[in-house]
Amino acid sequence: MAETREVRGKLPKDLKIAFEVACARMEITQAAALEEAIRDWLVKKGVPTSDQGI
């Protein structure tokens, strides 16, 4: 398993609740959903990730 680090931030209440509900409905952990979202954002911004050999 890859080494992990904690990420923290504040979101508007309605966005946080929608995220929690969506994760529960999709039966995915919030950590997995956040990792996917961050990876997608990095790709969108053209930032290389460790998955790309960096």
N, CA, C and O atoms as CSV, one atom per row, in Angstrom:
chain,resi,resn,atom,element,x,y,z
A,1,MET,N,N,0.838,-1.176,0.000
A,1,MET,CA,C,0.000,0.000,0.000
A,1,MET,C,C,0.887,1.245,0.000
A,1,MET,O,O,1.936,1.274,0.644
A,2,ALA,N,N,0.459,2.247,-0.715
A,2,ALA,CA,C,1.223,3.491,-0.805
A,2,ALA,C,C,1.185,4.246,0.518
A,2,ALA,O,O,0.210,4.168,1.265
A,3,GLU,N,N,2.246,4.967,0.789
A,3,GLU,CA,C,2.285,5.821,1.976
A,3,GLU,C,C,1.228,6.906,1.823
A,3,GLU,O,O,1.010,7.408,0.720
A,4,THR,N,N,0.578,7.268,2.907
A,4,THR,CA,C,-0.501,8.257,2.829
A,4,THR,C,C,-0.195,9.470,3.693
A,4,THR,O,O,0.614,9.408,4.619
A,5,ARG,N,N,-0.856,10.565,3.374
A,5,ARG,CA,C,-0.799,11.808,4.146
A,5,ARG,C,C,-2.225,12.346,4.259
A,5,ARG,O,O,-3.083,12.037,3.432
A,6,GLU,N,N,-2.462,13.139,5.274
A,6,GLU,CA,C,-3.781,13.708,5.490
A,6,GLU,C,C,-3.895,15.058,4.791
A,6,GLU,O,O,-2.947,15.843,4.776
A,7,VAL,N,N,-5.068,15.318,4.211
A,7,VAL,CA,C,-5.378,16.606,3.582
A,7,VAL,C,C,-6.607,17.155,4.290
A,7,VAL,O,O,-7.571,16.425,4.522
A,8,ARG,N,N,-6.577,18.431,4.632
A,8,ARG,CA,C,-7.711,19.052,5.316
A,8,ARG,C,C,-8.146,20.303,4.561
A,8,ARG,O,O,-7.350,20.956,3.886
A,9,GLY,N,N,-9.410,20.611,4.692
A,9,GLY,CA,C,-9.922,21.825,4.105
A,9,GLY,C,C,-11.345,22.072,4.552
A,9,GLY,O,O,-11.983,21.202,5.144
A,10,LYS,N,N,-11.827,23.241,4.270
A,10,LYS,CA,C,-13.199,23.599,4.628
A,10,LYS,C,C,-14.006,23.781,3.349
A,10,LYS,O,O,-13.526,24.339,2.362
A,11,LEU,N,N,-15.247,23.295,3.392
A,11,LEU,CA,C,-16.168,23.389,2.263
A,11,LEU,C,C,-17.481,23.982,2.744
A,11,LEU,O,O,-17.795,23.917,3.932
A,12,PRO,N,N,-18.253,24.564,1.826
A,12,PRO,CA,C,-19.595,24.985,2.209
A,12,PRO,C,C,-20.396,23.764,2.694
A,12,PRO,O,O,-20.229,22.656,2.183
A,13,LYS,N,N,-21.251,23.987,3.671
A,13,LYS,CA,C,-22.009,22.895,4.288
A,13,LYS,C,C,-22.776,22.070,3.256
A,13,LYS,O,O,-22.756,20.841,3.311
A,14,ASP,N,N,-23.455,22.738,2.311
A,14,ASP,CA,C,-24.265,22.006,1.331
A,14,ASP,C,C,-23.407,21.123,0.423
A,14,ASP,O,O,-23.836,20.037,0.032
A,15,LEU,N,N,-22.212,21.576,0.088
A,15,LEU,CA,C,-21.314,20.782,-0.758
A,15,LEU,C,C,-20.815,19.553,0.010
A,15,LEU,O,O,-20.742,18.458,-0.548
A,16,LYS,N,N,-20.478,19.735,1.271
A,16,LYS,CA,C,-20.015,18.625,2.108
A,16,LYS,C,C,-21.098,17.566,2.252
A,16,LYS,O,O,-20.820,16.372,2.140
A,17,ILE,N,N,-22.331,17.995,2.500
A,17,ILE,CA,C,-23.437,17.047,2.651
A,17,ILE,C,C,-23.694,16.308,1.346
A,17,ILE,O,O,-23.901,15.094,1.351
A,18,ALA,N,N,-23.682,17.033,0.223
A,18,ALA,CA,C,-23.886,16.389,-1.077
A,18,ALA,C,C,-22.795,15.362,-1.356
A,18,ALA,O,O,-23.068,14.295,-1.906
A,19,PHE,N,N,-21.560,15.684,-0.977
A,19,PHE,CA,C,-20.435,14.762,-1.157
A,19,PHE,C,C,-20.622,13.507,-0.316
A,19,PHE,O,O,-20.444,12.395,-0.814
A,20,GLU,N,N,-20.980,13.674,0.955
A,20,GLU,CA,C,-21.204,12.531,1.836
A,20,GLU,C,C,-22.310,11.622,1.297
A,20,GLU,O,O,-22.161,10.400,1.278
A,21,VAL,N,N,-23.410,12.219,0.863
A,21,VAL,CA,C,-24.540,11.452,0.337
A,21,VAL,C,C,-24.134,10.713,-0.941
A,21,VAL,O,O,-24.446,9.534,-1.104
A,22,ALA,N,N,-23.443,11.405,-1.840
A,22,ALA,CA,C,-23.024,10.776,-3.103
A,22,ALA,C,C,-22.091,9.601,-2.840
A,22,ALA,O,O,-22.231,8.550,-3.465
A,23,CYS,N,N,-21.149,9.763,-1.930
A,23,CYS,CA,C,-20.224,8.668,-1.601
A,23,CYS,C,C,-20.986,7.476,-1.039
A,23,CYS,O,O,-20.725,6.334,-1.415
A,24,ALA,N,N,-21.922,7.741,-0.145
A,24,ALA,CA,C,-22.711,6.659,0.452
A,24,ALA,C,C,-23.527,5.935,-0.610
A,24,ALA,O,O,-23.568,4.705,-0.629
A,25,ARG,N,N,-24.171,6.685,-1.489
A,25,ARG,CA,C,-24.989,6.066,-2.540
A,25,ARG,C,C,-24.149,5.236,-3.509
A,25,ARG,O,O,-24.602,4.203,-4.000
A,26,MET,N,N,-22.929,5.688,-3.780
A,26,MET,CA,C,-22.041,4.978,-4.707
A,26,MET,C,C,-21.212,3.901,-4.006
A,26,MET,O,O,-20.448,3.170,-4.637
A,27,GLU,N,N,-21.384,3.824,-2.684
A,27,GLU,CA,C,-20.645,2.855,-1.867
A,27,GLU,C,C,-19.135,2.973,-2.092
A,27,GLU,O,O,-18.440,1.984,-2.325
A,28,ILE,N,N,-18.656,4.214,-2.013
A,28,ILE,CA,C,-17.229,4.507,-2.148
A,28,ILE,C,C,-16.816,5.331,-0.928
A,28,ILE,O,O,-17.589,6.156,-0.441
A,29,THR,N,N,-15.615,5.110,-0.445
A,29,THR,CA,C,-15.164,5.896,0.703
A,29,THR,C,C,-14.918,7.336,0.276
A,29,THR,O,O,-14.627,7.616,-0.887
A,30,GLN,N,N,-15.038,8.229,1.228
A,30,GLN,CA,C,-14.757,9.625,0.938
A,30,GLN,C,C,-13.291,9.805,0.561
A,30,GLN,O,O,-12.967,10.640,-0.283
A,31,ALA,N,N,-12.412,9.036,1.173
A,31,ALA,CA,C,-10.988,9.119,0.836
A,31,ALA,C,C,-10.753,8.724,-0.618
A,31,ALA,O,O,-9.987,9.380,-1.324
A,32,ALA,N,N,-11.404,7.660,-1.067
A,32,ALA,CA,C,-11.235,7.227,-2.460
A,32,ALA,C,C,-11.796,8.264,-3.424
A,32,ALA,O,O,-11.198,8.529,-4.467
A,33,ALA,N,N,-12.934,8.849,-3.084
A,33,ALA,CA,C,-13.534,9.870,-3.940
A,33,ALA,C,C,-12.654,11.118,-4.009
A,33,ALA,O,O,-12.492,11.708,-5.077
A,34,LEU,N,N,-12.087,11.516,-2.873
A,34,LEU,CA,C,-11.193,12.675,-2.867
A,34,LEU,C,C,-9.931,12.408,-3.675
A,34,LEU,O,O,-9.462,13.282,-4.405
A,35,GLU,N,N,-9.377,11.198,-3.548
A,35,GLU,CA,C,-8.186,10.869,-4.324
A,35,GLU,C,C,-8.483,10.939,-5.819
A,35,GLU,O,O,-7.689,11.481,-6.588
A,36,GLU,N,N,-9.624,10.393,-6.229
A,36,GLU,CA,C,-10.017,10.451,-7.639
A,36,GLU,C,C,-10.184,11.898,-8.100
A,36,GLU,O,O,-9.716,12.269,-9.176
A,37,ALA,N,N,-10.851,12.709,-7.286
A,37,ALA,CA,C,-11.091,14.108,-7.646
A,37,ALA,C,C,-9.780,14.882,-7.778
A,37,ALA,O,O,-9.615,15.675,-8.705
A,38,ILE,N,N,-8.860,14.653,-6.858
A,38,ILE,CA,C,-7.581,15.360,-6.905
A,38,ILE,C,C,-6.769,14.916,-8.112
A,38,ILE,O,O,-6.169,15.747,-8.794
A,39,ARG,N,N,-6.743,13.606,-8.386
A,39,ARG,CA,C,-6.023,13.117,-9.576
A,39,ARG,C,C,-6.613,13.712,-10.855
A,39,ARG,O,O,-5.874,14.147,-11.738
A,40,ASP,N,N,-7.949,13.729,-10.952
A,40,ASP,CA,C,-8.606,14.309,-12.122
A,40,ASP,C,C,-8.267,15.787,-12.272
A,40,ASP,O,O,-8.026,16.258,-13.383
A,41,TRP,N,N,-8.246,16.522,-11.161
A,41,TRP,CA,C,-7.920,17.950,-11.187
A,41,TRP,C,C,-6.490,18.163,-11.659
A,41,TRP,O,O,-6.225,19.048,-12.472
A,42,LEU,N,N,-5.566,17.347,-11.148
A,42,LEU,CA,C,-4.163,17.466,-11.559
A,42,LEU,C,C,-4.000,17.197,-13.059
A,42,LEU,O,O,-3.269,17.912,-13.744
A,43,VAL,N,N,-4.670,16.180,-13.557
A,43,VAL,CA,C,-4.616,15.871,-14.997
A,43,VAL,C,C,-5.171,17.046,-15.792
A,43,VAL,O,O,-4.581,17.464,-16.787
A,44,LYS,N,N,-6.308,17.575,-15.349
A,44,LYS,CA,C,-6.938,18.716,-16.028
A,44,LYS,C,C,-5.997,19.916,-16.093
A,44,LYS,O,O,-5.980,20.648,-17.083
A,45,LYS,N,N,-5.216,20.112,-15.034
A,45,LYS,CA,C,-4.292,21.244,-14.968
A,45,LYS,C,C,-2.945,20.939,-15.618
A,45,LYS,O,O,-2.081,21.811,-15.704
A,46,GLY,N,N,-2.767,19.688,-16.080
A,46,GLY,CA,C,-1.521,19.326,-16.736
A,46,GLY,C,C,-0.359,19.120,-15.787
A,46,GLY,O,O,0.798,19.281,-16.175
A,47,VAL,N,N,-0.657,18.765,-14.549
A,47,VAL,CA,C,0.389,18.557,-13.537
A,47,VAL,C,C,0.718,17.080,-13.472
A,47,VAL,O,O,-0.167,16.254,-13.249
A,48,PRO,N,N,2.011,16.732,-13.669
A,48,PRO,CA,C,2.387,15.313,-13.595
A,48,PRO,C,C,2.204,14.765,-12.184
A,48,PRO,O,O,2.401,15.475,-11.199
A,49,THR,N,N,1.827,13.495,-12.103
A,49,THR,CA,C,1.666,12.828,-10.812
A,49,THR,C,C,2.629,11.652,-10.736
A,49,THR,O,O,3.274,11.297,-11.723
A,50,SER,N,N,2.716,11.060,-9.565
A,50,SER,CA,C,3.602,9.900,-9.392
A,50,SER,C,C,3.171,8.737,-10.278
A,50,SER,O,O,3.993,7.886,-10.618
A,51,ASP,N,N,1.892,8.685,-10.656
A,51,ASP,CA,C,1.416,7.651,-11.583
A,51,ASP,C,C,2.043,7.786,-12.962
A,51,ASP,O,O,2.053,6.836,-13.744
A,52,GLN,N,N,2.567,8.977,-13.255
A,52,GLN,CA,C,3.145,9.247,-14.569
A,52,GLN,C,C,4.666,9.167,-14.530
A,52,GLN,O,O,5.342,9.716,-15.400
A,53,GLY,N,N,5.207,8.481,-13.519
A,53,GLY,CA,C,6.648,8.260,-13.449
A,53,GLY,C,C,7.438,9.399,-12.847
A,53,GLY,O,O,8.655,9.452,-13.026
A,54,ILE,N,N,6.804,10.302,-12.148
A,54,ILE,CA,C,7.505,11.428,-11.522
A,54,ILE,C,C,7.889,11.055,-10.099
A,54,ILE,O,O,8.491,11.862,-9.390
